[in-house]
């Protein structure tokens, strides 16, 4: 992962911005994904799948929290 990407991750983590890290396991390229935006570069062809996965994970977290309360 590149230094610039790591710095962005730390900045978003400290500001509590919702994001995900997309990584191509074949070549190690990474990108920060913000919900509601389209992924760039090689990840753009998987935009629909990424958005659906992100939404489904968010729903599962909400259900778990709701079940606890």
Residue pairs with C-beta under 8 A, 6 or more apart in sequence:
1 23
1 28
1 30
2 30
5 21
5 30
5 31
5 32
8 32
9 19
9 21
9 32
12 19
12 32
17 34
18 34
18 35
19 32
19 33
19 34
19 35
20 32
20 33
20 35
20 50
20 54
21 30
21 31
21 32
21 33
22 30
22 31
22 32
22 33
22 39
22 43
22 50
23 29
23 30
23 31
24 30
24 42
24 43
29 41
29 42
31 39
31 40
31 41
31 43
33 39
33 43
33 50
33 54
35 51
35 54
35 55
35 58
38 44
38 47
39 46
39 47
39 50
43 50
